[in-house]
Amino acid sequence: MAKRRQCMRFVKVGWRAGLTLVLVAAGLASSGLPAQSAVGGAAADGTYRFVTKLAIGAPGQAGSTSCSGALVAPQWVITVKSCFGSSDLASGPPPRPTTATVGRTSLSSSTGSVVAVDRLVPHPGRNVVLARLVSPVNDDIMPIRIASTTPRYGQVLRVAGYGRTATEWVPDRMHTAEFTVGWWDNQTATTFEVKGRVPANATICKGDAGGPAFREHGGGPELVAINSSSWQAGCIGETGTRPGAIEHRVDDLADWVRGTIVDFPLAEGSVYREPWGTISVMAGGAPIWFDSVDEIGATGYPTSWTAVPNGTFGLLPRVPRDGTVVSAPHHGIYVVAGGARIWFNSPQEMIDTGYGGVGPTIVPTRYLDTFPTEPRDGTVVANPQGGVWVFAGGAKVWFAYPQEITDTGYGPQRVVLPARYLDGVSDVPRDGTMVMNPQGHVYLIVGGAKKHFQSWDEIVESGYADAPLTTLPSRYIDSLPTVASD
């Protein structure tokens, strides 16, 4: 791909005029991964079992179509609503009989589950729909989690689907390839462009609309987007030559998905069990799992629980929300801030910090010991006296006045931490921290100094495409030297 240099600014604009896309619509919807000979490869048996094949309508009948999707809960699949032929799709049964095949890399095999869809729940403002299956899929098919961070230029995503290939109209196998997130100025608030990476000529074809685009991390795959539209270069029966495709974001839809599927409250400090066998206590909206019944008793809970549907815990946050007070047997008391545990050194410190009347949720000692002691980048905190800071690279960066918080893009949410703790935190981010001013200019911290990135390519080539990026006040960034200290 030819390199393009530009001013390093994070500005989102609409699509440029004149682009011609094959949109996800009636018939075989667009998106996907063509065959190994030209644009992608067949998935290995047993991989990416959350990828779903959707058959909409009777094969051969007018209006029938084929799409892809992703299993986000044992009884729910996410896909694009244009697969169902109407932009004003209403909640309720699908307009045509629909069947989902899940956990079957080869469609001619007998693995996985084949389940009818009985209800659709469209998103009110996006080309996204949740499809409910009449019964949960097999217990050995794990749903994919929804990502919680925004895609950025240069990041690598894997895309999968059951659409056409370079040589097959109706392939038997799922296909998959790596794609790179494209130029930031080609993004909108809900979509972004991707281009083939491995192989470089990978593309997306008809039949893969709604298929997943996901990150592959050590903690398991995370769903970032679903296939939306494509120029279909290299797809069988197509003459287009422009590479790339458009993905529809879902990383910011976790609350909508969760609210649609988990429509019952889970009480703080109560113990729940999924039929699969996972037992967890709720702490700050997150399920904290026990590794044995003995651990439940040792943590002080009765060895009884309330049953919840399979997949419930996978839809919930992984860590307690900010401001959650937790403890463990033979442990101190802590408040959660940006996924970290911050210790109270006395009851008076809890009172001074505003948590005096808050009883901690008890969690397993094993789990509490895994908490970091440093809030993640971008966490906004305050001390009891009302000062406000944001964390970046292990340091706290002060806001001089309320308008500076607004100008930097942060809302009113913050967690109050002990003054003692904040006094011990550095004021200068560690080396390798990426920061940005409100105008969109990005810098790397090196030896207490700022190094300006001139282009997106510099970020990618320097290996920072996936690094955290924290917006800081212009006043603070302007005060940083441009030459590192000795």
Buried (B, 14 or more C-beta within 10 A) or exposed (E): EEEEEEEBBBEEEEEEEEEEBBBBBBBBBBBBBBBBEBBBBBBEEEEBBBBBBBBBBEEEEEEBBBBBBBBBBBBBBBBBBBBBBEEEBEEEEBBBEBBBBBBBBBBEEEBBBBBEBBBBBBBEEBBBBBBBBEEBBEEEBBBBBBBEBBBBBBBBBBBBBBBBBBEBBEBEBBBBBBBBBBBBBBBEEBBBBBBBBEBEBBBBBBBBBBBBBBBEEEEEBBBBBBBBBBBBBBBBEBEBEEBBBBBBBBBBBBEBBBEBBBEEEBEBEBBBBBEEEBBBBBBBBBBBBBEEEEBBEBBEBEEEBEEBBBBBBBBBBEBBBBBBBBBBEEBBBBBBBBBBBBBBEEEEBBEBBEBEEBEBBBBBBEBBEEBEEBBBBBBBBBBBEEBBBBBBBBBBBBBEEEEBBEBBEBEEEBBBBBBBBBEEBEEBBEEEBBBBBBEBBBBBBBEBBBBEBEBBBBBBEBEBBBBBBBBBBBBBBEEBEEEEEE
